[in-house]
Every structure is written in structure tokens, then in C-alpha cells.
């Protein structure tokens, strides 16, 4: 099962991630976005490339950009 927080930043995204981290889930947050190639893909709006990056195999929970972007939720 995967959890994606699609709310805007500054609306509980860190609390959302912290809850799942404390309960043993692998959480992908903004810090991972910045340190991976996803930051560039996000900035360029390459949503399908993000989905096809394999990141969904490595994490259970996704918070903050790019996953909090309402446009991303359509994909």
C-alpha cells in the first residue's frame, strides 16, 4: 500500500511524514527530492518520468513536492 499526501506545503506535510516514519514506513520527502534527479524532473514538469523512475518501489509514503502538487495527483 502506498500513501501520497497531495495537500499543499505548510499544511501538515511534515507531520504526515513524521507519523508514518514513527510507525516504520519509508517516507520520501523534500530532502530526497532535492538530492535525487527528481528535483529537475519536478522543475521541468516531467510527471510521467517521475512515476517511471522506480521511486515507488523504494518508499511507502510520499510527502511534499513533487507529490503534493495537485497537478501530479492527476497522473
N, C-alpha and C positions, 0 to 999 in steps of 0.2 A: 504494500500500500504506500502511496506517495501523498504528501501534503504540500500544497502550494499556497502561500499567503499572497493574495492578489490585491490587498489593500495598499493604500499609498504609504510612503515612508513617513515616519513620525506619527504613525497611527498604531503602534504596538508591534511592529515587525521584530524588534529585538526581544521583546517579552515572549512573543510567539516562538522564536527560535530557542530562547533560553529554556522555556518549558519543555520542549522536545529534547534538547540536549541533556537536560537533567534526568530525562526518562529513557536515555540510552539510544536515541535516534541520531543519525548522521545528518547534520544540518549544513546546507550550503547557504552562505550569507554573502554580504557585500565584500567582505575581505577576500573571499575565494574568487569572486567575480573580478576583482582588481588584479589578483595575482595569476589569473589564467588568461587564455586567449578570449574568454567570453566577454571581457570588457570591450574589446574592439568590435566584436560581433554585435554587442548590445548598442554601442555608439552608432554603428552603421545600420541598425535595424534589421540585421540578418537573423530573424527569429527562427527560421527553419534550420539554419546552421547550428544554432544553439541547441535545438531539440535533437539534432542528429550528432551532437558532439560526444555522446556517450555519458554525459554527466548524470543522467537519470539512473544509470546503473550503479553509481558510486555513492549517492546520497538518498536519504528518505524524505527530507524536508527542505523546502526552498523558500527563502525569505529575501526581501529587498530586491534591488534591481539585478537582473532584468525581470525577475519573476513577479515583482509587484506591479509592473506596468500593465494597465488594463488592456493594452493592445496585445501583449503577449498572451493573455488569457484566451484570446480567440483561437490561438494555434493549439 
